[in-house]
Amino acid sequence: MERKGPGGSVALSGRLRMLADMVTPGSRLVDVGCDHGFLSIYLVQEGACPTVLAMDVREGPLAAAKRHVEAYGLGEYITLRLSDGLGAYRAGEAEALVCAGMGGRLMERILREGMDLAWGMREVILQPQSEIPQFRAFLREAGFGIVQEDAIREDGKYYFAMKARPGAGDSGQMPAGRGGERDAAGGGAEDAGTRELYDLFGEHLLKRRHPVLFAYLRQRRSYLGRLGADLEAAGSARADGRLEEVRRELAQIEEAFCRYG
């Protein structure tokens, strides 16, 4: 049921709307790193989530979120809580988790430290801002299977989002211990090269031949081509080492282009 409060309907940016569209309707949600709270407000207004627990580690953004929730008249449905990651979350309060607007390493830490709580979710919806290939590998090796991906280019920047479910990754089980140590023993049907390609660029994006990923690959190839030429001209041992890395990534990009036909 839609809940349009006195403040009218909230408008989301494209990158936040991409996250909202991944949430399974009817899910109680915990929004980790809620910032201004607009994603939480939108999901309640649209009737996608009956309740939302919006949390942030910083008091300033949380205060802003509180003002926005009150302005839209949704205090009955959105609970605000100061929390470092999932530290203030209690098991069973939500079926879905959203985490966005931070680097992949920080996002990995949040999930590692709250691994048992994250495994209690039906789905986790994530939008890391950096270290994306490493973050995809972490999810897979920690037993989370990525079931949906999307991408958008907004204000000159590329954003990649993914929905994952616990128990569908390489290991098929939660890593031992609350810290969520990696279990790299799992393999799956794909060979190592294909898994690396999926970690780099996203399995579902490649299989869908996603146009935004295609544009990103073209931009990245152009940048690496220029960088490679500069490194060749430098001719130093350090430059030669970096040049090998550039050539390897360019080869992986060409392999990704092959998936587009």
C-alpha positions in Angstrom: 0.0 0.0 0.0 1.4 3.4 -1.0 2.0 5.9 1.8 2.2 9.4 0.4 2.7 11.7 3.4 2.3 15.4 3.7 5.6 16.1 2.0 4.4 14.5 -1.3 6.5 11.9 -3.2 10.2 11.7 -2.9 12.3 11.7 -6.1 15.3 9.4 -6.2 18.5 9.7 -8.2 19.0 7.0 -10.8 21.6 5.1 -8.8 19.2 4.9 -5.8 16.2 4.0 -7.9 18.3 1.1 -9.2 18.7 -0.1 -5.7 15.0 0.3 -4.9 14.0 -1.7 -7.9 16.1 -4.7 -6.6 14.2 -4.9 -3.2 11.7 -7.7 -3.1 8.3 -6.1 -2.4 7.0 -6.8 1.1 10.4 -7.0 2.7 11.2 -5.4 6.0 14.4 -3.5 5.2 17.5 -2.4 7.1 19.3 0.4 5.2 23.0 0.5 6.4 24.5 3.9 5.7 21.2 5.5 5.1 22.7 9.0 4.7 19.7 11.4 3.9 17.1 8.6 4.2 15.5 9.2 0.8 15.8 5.6 -0.2 14.1 4.4 2.9 11.3 7.0 2.4 10.8 6.1 -1.2 10.5 2.3 -0.4 7.9 3.0 2.3 6.0 5.5 0.2 5.8 3.1 -2.7 4.6 0.3 -0.5 7.6 -1.9 -1.3 8.6 -2.1 2.3 6.2 -2.2 5.3 8.9 -0.9 7.6 12.5 0.3 7.3 15.3 0.5 9.9 17.6 3.3 8.6 21.0 3.3 10.2 24.1 5.5 9.9 27.4 5.7 11.7 27.4 9.5 11.6 25.1 11.7 13.7 24.8 14.5 11.1 23.3 12.4 8.3 21.1 10.6 10.7 19.7 13.9 12.0 19.1 14.9 8.4 17.3 11.6 7.7 15.1 12.2 10.8 14.1 15.6 9.5 13.2 14.1 6.1 11.2 11.2 7.7 9.2 13.7 9.8 8.6 16.0 6.8 7.1 13.1 4.9 5.1 11.9 7.9 6.6 8.4 8.0 7.9 8.2 11.5 5.5 5.3 12.2 7.2 3.2 9.5 10.9 4.2 9.5 13.0 3.7 12.6 16.3 5.6 12.8 19.3 4.3 14.7 22.9 5.3 15.1 25.1 2.3 14.2 28.5 1.4 13.0 27.6 -1.1 10.3 25.3 -3.8 11.7 26.4 -3.1 15.2 23.0 -1.8 16.4 20.9 -4.2 14.4 19.1 -7.0 16.2 18.6 -10.4 14.5 15.2 -10.8 12.9 14.4 -7.1 12.4 14.6 -7.3 8.6 14.5 -9.7 5.7 16.5 -7.5 3.3 19.6 -5.4 3.7 20.7 -2.4 1.5 24.2 -1.0 1.8 25.4 1.7 -0.6 27.5 4.9 -0.9 30.8 3.5 0.5 33.9 1.7 -0.7 34.1 -2.0 -1.3 36.6 -2.5 1.5 34.4 -0.8 4.1 31.3 -2.7 2.8 33.3 -6.0 3.1 34.2 -5.1 6.7 30.6 -4.4 7.6 29.5 -7.8 6.3 32.4 -9.6 7.9 31.8 -8.1 11.3 28.1 -8.8 11.0 28.3 -12.1 9.0 25.9 -14.0 11.2 23.3 -11.2 10.9 23.8 -10.8 7.2 23.2 -14.6 6.8 19.9 -14.1 8.5 18.7 -11.9 5.5 16.8 -13.2 2.6 18.7 -10.8 0.3 21.5 -8.2 0.5 21.5 -5.4 -2.0 24.8 -3.7 -2.4 26.4 -0.8 -4.4 30.1 -0.6 -3.7 31.8 2.6 -4.9 35.3 1.1 -5.3 37.2 -2.2 -5.3 34.2 -3.8 -7.0 36.0 -6.9 -8.5 37.5 -7.7 -5.0 34.1 -7.2 -3.4 32.4 -9.6 -5.9 35.1 -12.2 -5.1 34.5 -11.7 -1.4 30.8 -12.3 -1.7 31.3 -15.4 -3.8 33.9 -16.9 -1.5 31.9 -16.0 1.6 28.9 -18.0 0.4 26.8 -15.2 -1.1 25.5 -15.8 -4.6 24.9 -12.8 -6.8 21.5 -13.3 -8.4 20.9 -9.9 -10.0 23.1 -7.0 -11.2 22.4 -3.7 -12.8 24.5 -0.6 -13.8 23.9 3.0 -14.6 25.9 6.0 -15.7 24.9 9.2 -13.8 26.7 12.5 -13.6 29.6 11.1 -15.5 30.2 8.2 -13.1 29.4 4.5 -13.4 27.5 2.8 -10.6 27.2 -1.0 -10.3 24.6 -2.7 -8.0 24.1 -6.3 -7.1 21.6 -8.4 -5.2 23.0 -11.5 -3.4 21.5 -14.3 -1.4 23.3 -16.3 1.4 24.0 -19.9 0.6 24.3 -19.5 -3.1 28.0 -18.8 -3.4 31.1 -21.0 -3.8 31.1 -22.6 -0.4 27.3 -22.8 0.0 27.7 -22.2 3.7 28.5 -19.4 6.1 32.2 -19.1 6.7 33.4 -20.3 10.1 33.3 -17.7 12.9 31.5 -14.4 13.2 34.4 -12.7 11.4 33.4 -14.4 8.1 36.8 -15.9 7.1 36.9 -16.8 3.4 36.4 -20.4 2.3 38.2 -20.6 -1.0 37.7 -24.3 -1.4 34.5 -23.9 -3.4 34.7 -23.7 -7.1 31.5 -24.1 -9.0 31.0 -25.1 -12.6 33.0 -22.1 -14.1 36.7 -22.3 -14.7 39.1 -19.9 -12.9 39.4 -17.6 -15.9 35.6 -17.2 -16.3 35.2 -16.6 -12.5 37.8 -13.9 -12.7 36.0 -12.3 -15.6 32.7 -12.4 -13.7 34.4 -10.9 -10.6 35.8 -8.1 -12.8 32.8 -7.2 -14.8 29.7 -9.0 -13.4 28.3 -12.3 -14.5 24.8 -11.1 -15.0 25.9 -7.9 -16.7 28.0 -9.9 -19.2 25.3 -12.5 -19.8 22.7 -9.7 -20.4 25.2 -7.8 -22.6 24.3 -4.8 -20.5 24.7 -1.5 -22.5 26.1 0.4 -19.6 28.8 -2.1 -19.0 29.6 -2.0 -22.7 30.1 1.8 -22.4 32.2 1.4 -19.3 34.4 -1.2 -21.1 35.0 1.1 -24.0 35.9 4.0 -21.7 38.2 1.8 -19.7 39.9 0.4 -22.8 40.5 3.9 -24.1 42.1 5.0 -20.8 44.3 1.9 -20.5 45.4 2.3 -24.1 46.7 5.8 -23.4 48.2 4.7 -20.1 50.0 1.8 -21.8 51.5 4.1 -24.4 52.8 6.5 -21.7 54.3 3.5 -19.8 56.0 2.2 -22.9 57.6 5.6 -23.5 58.8 5.8 -19.9 60.9 2.7 -20.3 61.7 2.2 -16.6 61.6 -1.1 -14.7 58.7 0.2 -12.6 56.8 1.3 -15.7 57.4 -2.1 -17.3 55.8 -3.8 -14.3 52.7 -1.6 -14.5 52.6 -2.1 -18.2 52.2 -5.8 -17.8 49.2 -5.2 -15.5 47.7 -2.8 -18.1 48.1 -5.4 -20.9 46.5 -8.1 -18.8 43.5 -5.9 -18.0 43.2 -5.0 -21.7 43.2 -8.7 -22.6 40.4 -9.2 -20.0 38.4 -6.3 -21.5 38.8 -7.8 -25.0 37.5 -11.1 -23.6 34.5 -9.3 -22.1 33.8 -7.7 -25.5 33.7 -11.2 -27.0 30.7 -12.0 -24.7 28.9 -9.2 -26.6 29.3 -11.0 -29.9 
